[in-house]
Protein backbone atom coordinates (compact mmCIF):
# COMPACT_ATOMS: atom_id res chain seq x y z
CA UNK A 1 0.00 0.00 0.00
CA UNK A 2 1.28 3.49 -0.88
CA UNK A 3 0.79 6.06 1.88
CA UNK A 4 0.29 9.58 0.64
CA UNK A 5 1.58 12.22 3.05
CA UNK A 6 -0.78 14.69 4.72
CA UNK A 7 -0.14 18.40 4.46
CA UNK A 8 1.20 19.97 7.62
CA UNK A 9 1.33 23.66 8.44
CA UNK A 10 3.80 25.31 6.08
CA UNK A 11 3.85 22.37 3.63
CA UNK A 12 2.31 22.13 0.20
CA UNK A 13 -1.29 20.94 0.08
CA UNK A 14 -1.68 17.50 -1.51
CA UNK A 15 -5.49 17.52 -1.74
CA UNK A 16 -8.69 18.85 -0.22
CA UNK A 17 -11.04 16.83 1.96
CA UNK A 18 -14.77 17.56 1.95
CA UNK A 19 -17.77 15.40 1.17
CA UNK A 20 -19.32 16.50 -2.12
CA UNK A 21 -22.19 14.73 -3.85
CA UNK A 22 -21.41 14.36 -7.55
CA UNK A 23 -24.03 14.80 -10.29
CA UNK A 24 -24.42 11.00 -10.52
CA UNK A 25 -25.18 10.77 -6.78
CA UNK A 26 -21.82 9.38 -5.61
CA UNK A 27 -20.34 11.10 -2.57
CA UNK A 28 -16.65 11.95 -2.92
CA UNK A 29 -14.42 13.28 -0.16
CA UNK A 30 -10.86 13.42 -1.54
CA UNK A 31 -10.13 16.03 -4.21
CA UNK A 32 -6.75 16.61 -5.83
CA UNK A 33 -5.54 18.85 -8.62
CA UNK A 34 -4.86 16.74 -11.69
CA UNK A 35 -3.37 19.59 -13.72
CA UNK A 36 -3.35 23.34 -14.29
CA UNK A 37 -3.52 24.75 -17.79
CA UNK A 38 -2.82 28.39 -18.57
CA UNK A 39 -4.22 30.28 -21.51
CA UNK A 40 -1.65 33.08 -21.53
CA UNK A 41 -3.02 36.50 -20.63
CA UNK A 42 -6.54 35.10 -20.44
CA UNK A 43 -7.32 32.50 -17.74
CA UNK A 44 -6.17 29.42 -15.84
CA UNK A 45 -8.02 26.11 -15.96
CA UNK A 46 -7.67 23.85 -12.93
CA UNK A 47 -8.79 20.24 -13.32
CA UNK A 48 -9.76 18.53 -10.05
CA UNK A 49 -10.02 14.76 -9.73
CA UNK A 50 -12.41 13.61 -6.99
CA UNK A 51 -12.33 10.20 -5.30
CA UNK A 52 -14.69 8.48 -2.87
CA UNK A 53 -11.96 8.68 -0.23
CA UNK A 54 -8.22 8.94 0.30
CA UNK A 55 -7.83 5.15 0.30
CA UNK A 56 -9.22 5.05 -3.23
CA UNK A 57 -6.50 7.46 -4.35
CA UNK A 58 -3.83 5.44 -2.53
CA UNK A 59 -5.04 2.25 -4.24
CA UNK A 60 -4.87 4.00 -7.62
CA UNK A 61 -1.35 5.32 -6.91
CA UNK A 62 -0.23 1.81 -5.91
CA UNK A 63 -1.72 0.38 -9.10
CA UNK A 64 -3.93 -2.05 -7.18
CA UNK A 65 -7.30 -0.61 -8.24
CA UNK A 66 -9.04 1.68 -10.68
CA UNK A 67 -11.40 3.50 -8.32
CA UNK A 68 -14.41 5.69 -9.00
CA UNK A 69 -13.18 9.11 -10.12
CA UNK A 70 -14.87 12.25 -11.29
CA UNK A 71 -13.12 15.21 -12.99
CA UNK A 72 -14.27 18.79 -13.05
CA UNK A 73 -12.61 21.85 -14.59
CA UNK A 74 -12.64 25.19 -12.79
CA UNK A 75 -11.84 28.37 -14.74
CA UNK A 76 -9.94 31.05 -12.82
CA UNK A 77 -8.61 34.51 -13.65
CA UNK A 78 -5.20 34.44 -15.30
CA UNK A 79 -2.26 34.33 -12.88
CA UNK A 80 1.10 33.73 -14.54
CA UNK A 81 2.55 32.53 -11.23
CA UNK A 82 -0.22 29.99 -10.50
CA UNK A 83 0.99 27.01 -8.47
CA UNK A 84 -0.92 24.03 -7.09
CA UNK A 85 -0.84 25.63 -3.61
CA UNK A 86 -2.33 28.87 -4.95
CA UNK A 87 -4.93 26.92 -6.94
CA UNK A 88 -6.03 25.05 -3.78
CA UNK A 89 -6.43 28.40 -2.01
CA UNK A 90 -8.62 29.70 -4.87
CA UNK A 91 -10.66 26.47 -4.90
CA UNK A 92 -11.38 26.84 -1.16
CA UNK A 93 -12.96 30.24 -1.90
CA UNK A 94 -15.56 28.57 -4.15
CA UNK A 95 -18.89 27.51 -2.58
CA UNK A 96 -18.28 23.90 -3.65
CA UNK A 97 -15.11 23.66 -1.54
CA UNK A 98 -16.04 26.04 1.28
CA UNK A 99 -14.88 24.52 4.56
CA UNK A 100 -12.62 21.95 2.86
CA UNK A 101 -9.66 20.70 4.87
CA UNK A 102 -6.09 20.63 3.50
CA UNK A 103 -4.69 17.10 3.46
Protein Blocks (a to p, Z undefined) as FASTA:
>chain_A
ZZdddddehiacfbdcdddddfkopacfbdcdfbdcddehibccddddddfblmlmmmmm
nopaccddddddddddddfkbcfklmmmmmmmpmklgoiacZZ
